[in-house]
Amino acid sequence: MRIGKFAESNELSIDTIRHYMDLGIIIPEKTGGHYFFDEQCQNELEHILELKGMGFSLNEIKTIFFYKNFGKLLDYEEDSYYRTLFLDKFKKLEEEIKNLLLIKARLKLKLEHLSTKSIASTHMMGVDLRVLDFLKCLKCGETLILQDGIINRNQIMDGKLHCDCGTDYLIEAGIVKVGEQESSYMEQSFESQIQEYIQETDPVYLENLQKGLYWSKRKLDQVDLHQKVLLELGSGFGFFLRNIFKDLPEDCLYIAVDHSMEKQRFLKGLLEKTGIKRRILFICSDFLEIPIKDQSVDLIIDYTGTSNYSFHHETFLLHKVDSLVQSNGYLLGSYFAFKNFSPKSKIAAKFRDNFTVEKIKENIDMLKYKPFEERTSEYVDKGGRYEDFFVTGEEIFSYAFFGKR
């Protein structure tokens, strides 16, 4: 529905809705010159009103929304900092506004909820026996055979995938490993790293990421994913996968590729704790060593995977993995682009082409993808401790693409 109807149905003014949009806590779809508000917008508005009823300011609500979206499926509601957001407000109202008993009661209920939050039953994820046909030997291209497998409910948890040419690939904790991936010692948990990421990243930068995430989720909703194979390049902490996980059909295969075994274990563990059964194939490998058969992917998700690859390579990553995608495949991608490069830029001159929107579009066009929709974010001039790939004087933005060939 349009903004007037949306405001009227919620008994709010249009100016109030526009203010929430300006803050980035309600993000409607924009088509042409009009905004359209869907069920997701309604859910966000109800959450805003719930938190306002507890006395939170709109800026405080924005921080909570960052946790809700970037901490999806994490136990962020159980960490001390997140609980303090609610506890401090409770104490302040109790001390300063003792007559607002209704707000006090609502906060008390919320605090009780946080202290008694139950953990969902787990569902162990491994390599589904049905996906073995998608895998191939990188050396000779032949099908792999399972040896010495430990199987639990049709999920291979540990074992070895063997090829007659003598090549072997290990399955460790339900994750396919290609080559010897280095393990890195982590001084802090991934959960605390994500908390720190939200706290130490510029809010405008986070707003851009969040808007892009909403946009990408909505584009994916337009594709019938039943019996489809999706490949994500660089699943990382799983920002994208964790936000679409429960909406994936059970007969869809989602292949999550990342070179970090620790991040794959972390992401897999989070998804297992939901108790939701979905077909996820975790592969720990470099992008150029993904052991799946040619033309087996229906939709490729390039959520900054190519951009991260471009920090150290001149080749546009999608060209290197194009053989894996079907001739009528979809592309859902998001890319870092620079408005300008500073003389002190951290991006080496030979790598800069792939950080210009013109070159990004040219490469996507060379791969014969035709856009259904494109999106360009606002410019930002600072990131933070974890997003420090651009320097003072540079402005960056994200270019998102959704299309098919």
Legacy VTK file of the C-alpha trace (Angstrom):
# vtk DataFile Version 3.0
C-alpha trace
ASCII
DATASET POLYDATA
POINTS 405 float
0.000 0.000 0.000
1.048 3.625 -0.472
2.157 5.950 2.307
-1.225 7.631 2.831
-3.075 4.353 3.274
-0.258 2.931 5.414
-0.329 5.947 7.732
-4.124 5.931 7.941
-4.366 2.209 8.717
-1.904 2.679 11.609
-3.508 5.917 12.831
-0.310 7.906 12.285
0.482 11.003 10.261
2.307 10.839 6.947
4.997 13.105 8.445
5.602 10.540 11.211
6.028 7.744 8.659
8.382 9.914 6.602
10.423 10.655 9.741
10.822 6.924 10.406
11.902 6.484 6.766
14.487 9.274 7.104
15.922 7.514 10.149
16.148 4.223 8.222
14.006 2.225 10.643
11.207 1.745 8.092
12.474 0.950 4.602
9.682 0.690 2.007
10.080 -0.356 -1.623
10.382 2.563 -4.040
9.043 2.186 -7.570
9.084 5.227 -9.761
8.155 8.179 -7.583
6.075 6.226 -5.086
6.832 4.270 -1.931
5.054 0.982 -1.259
4.697 -0.451 2.229
4.495 -4.228 2.645
4.089 -6.670 5.552
7.747 -6.229 6.500
7.192 -2.480 6.926
4.139 -3.231 9.089
6.202 -5.571 11.295
8.941 -2.959 11.674
6.386 -0.269 12.573
4.817 -2.497 15.219
8.288 -3.134 16.668
8.990 0.621 16.699
5.733 1.306 18.515
6.487 -1.494 20.979
9.909 -0.033 21.790
8.538 3.530 21.946
6.012 2.236 24.441
9.005 1.259 26.576
10.366 4.810 26.434
13.177 4.335 23.928
14.160 7.289 21.758
14.201 6.845 18.000
18.020 6.830 17.965
18.014 4.070 20.588
15.478 2.146 18.488
17.805 2.482 15.490
20.605 0.790 17.486
18.274 -2.049 18.484
17.274 -2.502 14.830
20.962 -2.803 13.909
21.259 -5.633 16.432
18.066 -7.267 15.178
19.136 -7.292 11.537
22.905 -7.687 11.701
22.718 -10.023 14.698
20.004 -12.259 13.183
20.160 -15.777 14.693
22.905 -14.748 17.119
22.297 -14.846 20.855
22.614 -11.067 20.880
19.617 -10.800 23.200
21.611 -12.652 25.830
24.776 -10.546 25.797
25.362 -8.078 28.621
25.548 -4.988 26.430
22.227 -5.676 24.717
20.527 -6.373 28.047
21.985 -3.131 29.413
20.116 -1.191 26.706
16.908 -2.271 28.432
18.152 -2.325 32.008
19.497 1.256 31.936
16.230 2.573 30.561
14.313 0.726 33.262
16.443 2.239 36.033
16.227 5.736 34.578
12.453 5.634 34.347
12.196 4.173 37.827
14.328 6.980 39.265
13.145 9.950 37.209
9.619 9.177 36.039
8.073 7.045 38.779
4.550 7.960 37.704
4.918 6.231 34.291
3.967 2.837 35.656
2.859 1.473 32.330
6.287 1.975 30.737
7.934 0.472 33.798
5.761 -2.630 33.548
6.530 -3.073 29.859
10.264 -2.828 30.477
10.005 -5.278 33.340
8.293 -7.768 31.065
11.022 -7.281 28.478
13.781 -7.822 31.014
12.061 -10.976 32.251
11.865 -12.187 28.680
15.589 -11.606 28.162
16.499 -13.469 31.350
14.390 -16.497 30.488
15.016 -16.672 26.738
15.007 -20.318 25.742
17.362 -21.917 23.269
15.749 -23.631 20.297
16.307 -27.315 19.657
19.234 -27.992 17.349
19.246 -29.633 13.941
22.633 -30.990 12.936
23.695 -29.948 9.440
26.109 -31.921 7.325
26.619 -32.703 3.674
23.267 -34.031 2.492
23.722 -37.337 0.667
21.546 -35.961 -2.139
24.041 -33.217 -3.007
26.951 -35.534 -3.802
25.888 -35.506 -7.457
26.615 -31.765 -7.591
30.237 -32.204 -6.535
33.187 -32.869 -8.831
36.926 -33.384 -8.703
38.725 -30.131 -9.506
41.590 -32.039 -11.122
39.726 -34.265 -13.584
36.066 -33.218 -13.312
34.779 -36.666 -12.337
32.165 -37.446 -9.674
33.403 -37.947 -6.118
32.796 -41.085 -4.045
32.248 -41.044 -0.281
34.689 -43.080 1.799
34.867 -43.607 5.557
31.776 -41.473 6.060
30.082 -40.816 9.392
26.414 -40.264 8.553
23.649 -38.945 10.785
20.114 -38.787 9.360
21.344 -38.682 5.745
23.858 -35.941 6.649
27.568 -36.685 6.210
29.278 -35.217 9.262
32.818 -36.488 8.659
34.490 -38.474 5.941
36.447 -38.324 2.708
35.328 -37.668 -0.859
37.565 -39.679 -3.187
38.176 -39.464 -6.929
39.678 -42.305 -8.976
42.418 -39.898 -10.122
43.733 -39.965 -6.561
42.352 -36.633 -5.367
40.661 -36.491 -1.961
38.525 -33.874 -0.227
37.769 -34.028 3.486
34.412 -33.487 5.139
34.986 -32.109 8.606
32.114 -31.274 10.996
29.709 -31.293 8.045
31.825 -28.890 5.952
33.592 -29.790 2.683
37.233 -28.686 2.835
39.265 -28.010 -0.292
42.992 -27.877 0.349
44.620 -27.033 3.646
42.794 -24.041 5.082
44.740 -22.173 7.724
43.217 -21.837 11.168
43.515 -18.468 12.865
43.450 -17.887 16.591
40.551 -15.651 17.563
41.113 -13.416 20.582
37.378 -12.900 20.935
34.221 -14.707 19.866
32.515 -13.925 16.570
29.446 -12.838 18.570
31.440 -10.142 20.347
33.105 -9.154 17.071
29.712 -8.470 15.507
28.682 -6.472 18.592
31.900 -4.490 18.249
31.321 -4.098 14.504
27.953 -2.435 15.117
29.361 -0.180 17.837
32.463 0.898 15.903
31.026 1.299 12.405
29.595 4.635 11.304
25.751 4.589 11.616
25.286 5.994 8.096
27.439 3.172 6.728
25.336 0.641 8.650
22.134 2.237 7.345
23.393 1.783 3.784
24.157 -1.884 4.472
20.770 -2.434 6.074
18.879 -0.807 3.193
20.823 -2.947 0.733
19.997 -6.051 2.729
16.264 -5.244 2.638
16.447 -4.604 -1.107
18.248 -7.874 -1.822
15.822 -9.908 0.299
12.880 -8.468 -1.618
14.461 -9.250 -4.996
15.087 -12.846 -3.931
11.408 -13.122 -2.987
10.574 -12.578 -6.677
12.234 -15.847 -7.716
10.641 -19.268 -7.299
13.415 -20.990 -5.354
11.816 -24.448 -5.206
14.334 -27.066 -6.385
16.815 -24.312 -7.245
20.547 -24.264 -6.478
21.917 -21.029 -5.007
25.614 -20.248 -4.654
26.877 -17.486 -2.353
30.422 -16.255 -2.912
31.902 -15.379 0.458
29.292 -16.233 3.090
31.490 -14.779 5.876
29.546 -14.105 9.078
26.352 -14.933 7.178
24.721 -11.480 7.223
22.780 -12.373 4.075
22.100 -16.078 4.664
20.953 -15.601 8.257
18.346 -13.079 7.123
16.829 -15.298 4.396
17.439 -18.723 5.961
13.957 -19.443 7.314
12.346 -18.311 4.034
14.281 -20.780 1.866
12.210 -23.726 0.559
13.180 -27.100 1.999
13.887 -28.447 -1.500
16.260 -25.572 -2.342
20.037 -26.129 -2.110
22.061 -23.184 -0.796
25.833 -23.476 -1.260
27.758 -21.211 1.131
31.424 -20.767 0.190
34.072 -19.088 2.311
37.819 -19.562 2.774
37.590 -19.318 6.586
36.842 -22.590 8.355
36.168 -20.717 11.601
33.502 -18.545 9.999
31.890 -21.572 8.355
31.733 -23.395 11.707
30.313 -20.284 13.361
27.616 -19.763 10.714
26.717 -23.445 10.586
26.368 -23.557 14.382
23.997 -20.576 14.381
21.761 -22.113 11.736
21.737 -25.456 13.534
20.496 -23.842 16.757
17.341 -22.616 15.007
16.107 -26.183 14.644
14.934 -25.287 11.112
15.697 -27.880 8.431
17.152 -26.433 5.249
19.600 -27.836 2.692
22.807 -25.842 3.157
26.094 -27.093 1.701
29.070 -25.480 3.443
32.283 -25.435 1.404
35.543 -24.085 2.797
37.642 -23.158 -0.223
39.045 -20.355 -2.296
36.625 -18.924 -4.837
38.551 -20.497 -7.726
38.444 -23.968 -6.156
34.744 -24.631 -5.655
34.241 -28.365 -6.373
30.785 -28.262 -7.956
29.857 -29.272 -11.482
29.555 -26.807 -14.343
26.156 -25.206 -15.002
24.680 -26.539 -11.764
23.841 -23.157 -10.200
20.496 -21.462 -10.874
21.195 -18.249 -8.934
24.490 -16.766 -7.839
24.577 -14.460 -4.820
27.532 -12.090 -5.024
27.026 -10.122 -1.819
30.358 -8.202 -1.889
32.266 -11.425 -2.673
33.628 -9.973 -5.919
34.425 -6.673 -4.184
36.446 -8.434 -1.472
38.240 -10.468 -4.160
39.016 -7.253 -6.081
41.102 -5.859 -3.219
43.891 -8.191 -4.384
43.006 -9.254 -7.951
42.516 -7.502 -11.286
40.092 -10.096 -12.667
36.381 -9.617 -12.004
35.539 -12.701 -9.924
32.260 -13.546 -11.677
34.190 -14.345 -14.863
36.205 -16.971 -12.983
33.162 -18.824 -11.640
30.854 -18.304 -14.612
31.130 -21.921 -15.778
29.258 -23.006 -12.634
26.131 -21.001 -13.538
23.416 -22.128 -15.926
22.915 -20.325 -19.240
19.616 -18.890 -17.934
20.885 -18.229 -14.403
20.086 -15.313 -12.116
22.501 -12.863 -10.502
21.855 -11.027 -7.243
24.887 -8.907 -6.476
26.099 -6.008 -4.349
29.385 -4.217 -5.032
31.506 -1.498 -3.422
32.066 1.444 -5.760
34.208 4.545 -5.315
32.968 7.976 -6.327
36.588 9.131 -6.300
40.057 7.902 -5.384
42.367 9.874 -3.128
46.115 10.158 -3.864
46.465 8.274 -0.562
43.931 5.596 -1.536
44.395 2.126 -0.042
43.265 0.585 -3.342
46.265 -0.084 -5.575
45.920 1.581 -8.979
45.893 -1.748 -10.859
42.855 -2.935 -8.847
40.721 0.207 -9.104
38.761 -0.636 -12.274
36.585 -3.147 -10.445
35.637 -0.472 -7.896
34.071 1.844 -10.491
30.386 1.400 -11.216
31.009 1.720 -14.964
33.425 -1.230 -14.951
31.177 -3.292 -12.676
28.234 -2.821 -15.062
30.452 -3.577 -18.055
31.598 -6.892 -16.556
28.067 -7.934 -15.637
26.930 -7.093 -19.182
29.804 -9.153 -20.656
28.413 -12.125 -18.751
25.077 -11.493 -20.533
23.034 -10.719 -17.415
20.134 -8.403 -18.174
18.921 -6.260 -15.271
15.458 -6.525 -13.782
16.354 -3.877 -11.205
19.426 -1.918 -10.102
20.074 0.135 -6.984
22.660 2.740 -6.053
23.060 3.654 -2.390
23.884 7.018 -0.873
27.507 8.131 -0.670
29.383 7.649 2.619
32.737 9.170 3.558
33.632 7.085 6.597
33.294 3.503 7.715
34.988 2.532 10.945
37.486 0.118 12.406
36.241 -2.836 10.371
35.428 -0.900 7.186
38.681 0.971 6.719
39.356 0.275 3.026
38.784 3.925 2.095
40.468 7.044 3.408
39.548 10.650 4.216
38.603 12.456 1.015
37.117 9.367 -0.654
33.412 8.630 -0.946
32.009 5.172 -1.598
28.610 3.689 -2.308
27.135 0.316 -3.125
25.767 -0.744 -6.500
23.251 -3.602 -6.398
22.122 -5.677 -9.372
19.317 -8.174 -9.860
18.879 -9.817 -13.220
18.944 -12.899 -15.410
20.463 -13.973 -18.659
LINES 1 406
405 0 1 2 3 4 5 6 7 8 9 10 11 12 13 14 15 16 17 18 19 20 21 22 23 24 25 26 27 28 29 30 31 32 33 34 35 36 37 38 39 40 41 42 43 44 45 46 47 48 49 50 51 52 53 54 55 56 57 58 59 60 61 62 63 64 65 66 67 68 69 70 71 72 73 74 75 76 77 78 79 80 81 82 83 84 85 86 87 88 89 90 91 92 93 94 95 96 97 98 99 100 101 102 103 104 105 106 107 108 109 110 111 112 113 114 115 116 117 118 119 120 121 122 123 124 125 126 127 128 129 130 131 132 133 134 135 136 137 138 139 140 141 142 143 144 145 146 147 148 149 150 151 152 153 154 155 156 157 158 159 160 161 162 163 164 165 166 167 168 169 170 171 172 173 174 175 176 177 178 179 180 181 182 183 184 185 186 187 188 189 190 191 192 193 194 195 196 197 198 199 200 201 202 203 204 205 206 207 208 209 210 211 212 213 214 215 216 217 218 219 220 221 222 223 224 225 226 227 228 229 230 231 232 233 234 235 236 237 238 239 240 241 242 243 244 245 246 247 248 249 250 251 252 253 254 255 256 257 258 259 260 261 262 263 264 265 266 267 268 269 270 271 272 273 274 275 276 277 278 279 280 281 282 283 284 285 286 287 288 289 290 291 292 293 294 295 296 297 298 299 300 301 302 303 304 305 306 307 308 309 310 311 312 313 314 315 316 317 318 319 320 321 322 323 324 325 326 327 328 329 330 331 332 333 334 335 336 337 338 339 340 341 342 343 344 345 346 347 348 349 350 351 352 353 354 355 356 357 358 359 360 361 362 363 364 365 366 367 368 369 370 371 372 373 374 375 376 377 378 379 380 381 382 383 384 385 386 387 388 389 390 391 392 393 394 395 396 397 398 399 400 401 402 403 404
